Amino acid sequence: MKRTRILALAVVLTAAVAATAFLGLARGGEVATHQHATHTDTTRPTAAEARFSAEMQRLWLEHVAWTRLAIVDVASGSPGVKATLARLLRNQNELGAAIAPFYGKPAGRQLTALLREHILIAVDILTAAKAGDATAQKRATARWNGNADRIAAFLSKANPRHWPQAALRSMLRAHLALTLAEASARLQGRWAADVRAADAVEAAMLHMSDALASGIEAQFPARFGRTG
């Protein structure tokens, strides 16, 4: 389809980068492997750690699930897109609230604002790609990458030891590329590829959720029942 060709070209250039970034983090990145360093064979997660990790997984999986439905709605022109986006934006409020007990309410509000911007820019990219507007899509994609970098900088500043900025930046840029692959497959009607891309987005998000939860658990051990 001509109107989605531009998005497809962007995906070809970025999908391999996304896979490489996540593989690199899995093999040796500080952020990705911290949970394994925290919960070794001799120390299992405390009940508080298990609850917090499960809640973070729930929230971040909702992020990708409602993002996927937004992609489907925009691609199909569904009248339900407004309700879908409202629910997706609510999820960003919940993600910000999840860090507030550790970093304060202003930090929670700042993360929410950054994540809401992430969602709204994604809608701009989808809309431009569907319309075949290359200029608008290029501008929106540049804004999307800049937003991801600001999220990485914000989180790393809050927890520099366990969330190195370079690793977070790679992880978030990879998330964007994987989401683009998902959107491209949906817009082009490549249904099997669409399903595979959605699976990849979910797996990567679980990886990121665990890394973020582990970083908070390591930074505030007493809050999770660890005294040593």
C-alpha positions as CSV (number, residue, x, y, z in Angstrom):
1,M,0.0,0.0,0.0
2,K,1.5,3.3,-1.1
3,R,0.3,5.2,2.0
4,T,2.3,2.9,4.3
5,R,5.4,2.6,2.2
6,I,7.3,5.3,4.1
7,L,6.6,3.7,7.5
8,A,7.7,0.3,6.1
9,L,11.0,1.8,5.0
10,A,11.6,3.2,8.5
11,V,10.9,-0.2,10.0
12,V,13.4,-2.0,7.7
13,L,16.1,0.4,8.9
14,T,15.2,0.2,12.6
15,A,13.9,-3.4,13.4
16,A,17.4,-4.9,13.3
17,V,18.7,-2.1,15.6
18,A,15.8,-2.9,18.0
19,A,16.6,-6.6,18.1
20,T,20.3,-5.9,18.6
21,A,19.7,-3.5,21.4
22,F,17.6,-5.9,23.4
23,L,19.9,-8.8,22.8
24,G,22.8,-6.7,24.0
25,L,21.0,-5.7,27.2
26,A,20.0,-9.3,27.8
27,R,23.6,-10.4,27.5
28,G,25.3,-7.8,29.5
29,G,23.5,-4.5,30.0
30,E,23.4,-3.3,33.6
31,V,19.8,-2.4,33.5
32,A,18.5,-5.6,32.0
33,T,20.6,-8.0,34.2
34,H,20.2,-6.2,37.5
35,Q,17.3,-8.5,38.6
36,H,19.5,-11.5,38.2
37,A,22.2,-9.9,40.2
38,T,19.8,-9.0,42.9
39,H,18.0,-12.3,43.1
40,T,20.7,-14.9,43.0
41,D,20.5,-18.6,43.7
42,T,20.8,-17.9,47.4
43,T,18.4,-15.0,47.7
44,R,14.9,-15.2,46.4
45,P,12.6,-12.2,45.9
46,T,10.8,-11.0,49.1
47,A,7.0,-10.9,49.1
48,A,7.2,-7.1,48.6
49,E,9.5,-7.5,45.7
50,A,7.3,-10.1,44.1
51,R,4.2,-7.9,44.5
52,F,5.9,-4.8,43.1
53,S,7.4,-6.6,40.1
54,A,4.0,-8.1,39.3
55,E,2.4,-4.7,39.5
56,M,5.0,-3.2,37.2
57,Q,4.6,-6.0,34.7
58,R,0.8,-5.4,34.8
59,L,1.1,-1.7,34.1
60,W,3.7,-2.0,31.3
61,L,1.9,-4.9,29.7
62,E,-1.3,-2.7,29.7
63,H,0.8,0.0,28.0
64,V,1.6,-2.2,25.1
65,A,-1.8,-3.9,25.0
66,W,-3.7,-0.6,24.8
67,T,-1.1,0.8,22.4
68,R,-1.8,-2.2,20.1
69,L,-5.5,-1.5,20.2
70,A,-4.8,2.1,19.3
71,I,-2.8,1.0,16.3
72,V,-5.6,-1.3,15.2
73,D,-8.2,1.5,15.7
74,V,-6.2,4.1,13.8
75,A,-5.4,1.7,11.0
76,S,-9.1,0.7,10.6
77,G,-10.6,4.1,11.2
78,S,-12.6,2.7,14.1
79,P,-14.9,5.1,15.9
80,G,-13.7,3.5,19.1
81,V,-10.3,5.1,18.8
82,K,-11.2,8.0,21.2
83,A,-12.2,5.7,24.0
84,T,-9.1,3.5,23.4
85,L,-6.8,6.5,23.6
86,A,-8.5,7.7,26.8
87,R,-7.8,4.4,28.4
88,L,-4.2,4.3,27.1
89,L,-3.6,7.8,28.5
90,R,-5.0,6.7,31.8
91,N,-2.4,4.0,31.9
92,Q,0.3,6.7,31.7
93,N,-1.1,8.3,34.7
94,E,-0.9,5.0,36.6
95,L,2.7,4.5,35.5
96,G,3.6,7.9,36.9
97,A,1.8,7.2,40.1
98,A,3.7,3.9,40.5
99,I,7.0,5.7,41.0
100,A,5.6,8.5,43.1
101,P,6.1,6.6,46.4
102,F,9.8,6.4,45.7
103,Y,10.7,9.6,43.9
104,G,7.8,11.9,45.0
105,K,4.6,13.1,43.4
106,P,6.3,15.8,41.2
107,A,8.5,13.1,39.7
108,G,5.4,10.9,39.1
109,R,3.7,13.7,37.4
110,Q,6.7,14.4,35.2
111,L,6.9,10.8,34.1
112,T,3.2,10.8,33.3
113,A,3.7,13.9,31.2
114,L,6.6,12.3,29.3
115,L,4.6,9.1,28.7
116,R,1.5,10.9,27.6
117,E,3.6,12.8,25.1
118,H,5.1,9.4,23.9
119,I,1.5,8.2,23.2
120,L,0.3,11.3,21.5
121,I,3.3,11.5,19.2
122,A,2.8,7.8,18.3
123,V,-0.7,8.7,17.1
124,D,0.7,11.5,15.0
125,I,3.1,9.1,13.4
126,L,0.3,6.6,12.6
127,T,-1.9,9.3,11.3
128,A,0.8,10.7,9.0
129,A,1.8,7.2,7.8
130,K,-1.8,6.3,7.0
131,A,-2.2,9.5,5.0
132,G,1.1,9.1,3.2
133,D,2.4,12.4,4.6
134,A,6.2,11.8,4.6
135,T,7.1,15.3,6.0
136,A,4.7,15.0,8.9
137,Q,5.8,11.5,9.7
138,K,9.5,12.5,9.6
139,R,8.9,15.4,12.0
140,A,6.8,13.2,14.4
141,T,9.4,10.4,14.4
142,A,12.1,12.9,15.3
143,R,9.9,14.2,18.2
144,W,9.3,10.6,19.3
145,N,13.0,9.7,19.5
146,G,13.6,13.0,21.4
147,N,10.9,12.1,23.8
148,A,12.4,8.6,24.4
149,D,15.7,10.2,25.2
150,R,14.1,12.6,27.7
151,I,12.4,9.7,29.4
152,A,15.8,7.9,29.6
153,A,17.5,11.0,31.1
154,F,14.7,11.6,33.6
155,L,14.8,8.0,34.9
156,S,18.6,7.8,35.0
157,K,18.8,11.0,37.0
158,A,16.4,9.4,39.6
159,N,18.5,6.2,39.8
160,P,21.8,6.6,38.0
161,R,23.5,3.5,39.6
162,H,20.9,1.0,38.5
163,W,19.4,2.8,35.4
164,P,22.4,4.0,33.3
165,Q,21.2,6.5,30.8
166,A,22.9,4.9,27.8
167,A,21.3,1.5,28.5
168,L,17.9,3.1,29.1
169,R,18.1,5.1,25.9
170,S,18.9,2.0,23.9
171,M,16.1,0.1,25.5
172,L,13.5,2.8,24.8
173,R,14.7,3.4,21.2
174,A,14.4,-0.3,20.7
175,H,10.8,-0.2,22.0
176,L,10.0,2.5,19.4
177,A,11.4,0.5,16.6
178,L,9.5,-2.6,17.6
179,T,6.3,-0.6,17.9
180,L,6.9,0.8,14.4
181,A,7.3,-2.7,13.1
182,E,4.0,-3.6,14.6
183,A,2.3,-0.6,13.2
184,S,3.8,-1.1,9.8
185,A,2.6,-4.7,9.6
186,R,-0.9,-3.7,10.7
187,L,-1.2,-0.8,8.2
188,Q,0.0,-3.0,5.4
189,G,-2.3,-5.9,6.2
190,R,0.5,-8.4,6.8
191,W,-1.4,-10.2,9.5
192,A,1.1,-12.9,10.5
193,A,3.9,-10.4,10.7
194,D,1.5,-8.2,12.8
195,V,1.1,-11.0,15.3
196,R,4.8,-11.7,15.4
197,A,5.6,-8.0,15.9
198,A,3.0,-7.8,18.8
199,D,4.7,-10.8,20.5
200,A,8.1,-9.1,20.1
201,V,6.8,-5.9,21.6
202,E,5.3,-7.7,24.6
203,A,8.5,-9.8,25.3
204,A,10.6,-6.6,25.1
205,M,8.3,-4.8,27.4
206,L,8.4,-7.6,30.0
207,H,12.2,-7.3,29.9
208,M,12.0,-3.5,30.4
209,S,9.5,-3.8,33.2
210,D,11.7,-6.2,35.1
211,A,14.7,-4.0,34.7
212,L,12.8,-0.9,36.0
213,A,11.3,-2.8,38.9
214,S,14.7,-4.3,39.8
215,G,16.3,-0.9,39.8
216,I,13.8,0.5,42.3
217,E,14.1,-2.6,44.5
218,A,17.9,-2.3,44.5
219,Q,17.8,1.5,45.3
220,F,15.3,1.1,48.1
221,P,16.0,-2.3,49.6
222,A,14.5,-1.5,53.0
223,R,11.2,-0.8,51.4
224,F,11.1,-4.3,50.1
225,G,12.1,-6.2,53.3
226,R,15.8,-6.3,52.7
227,T,18.2,-5.1,55.5
228,G,21.5,-6.3,54.1
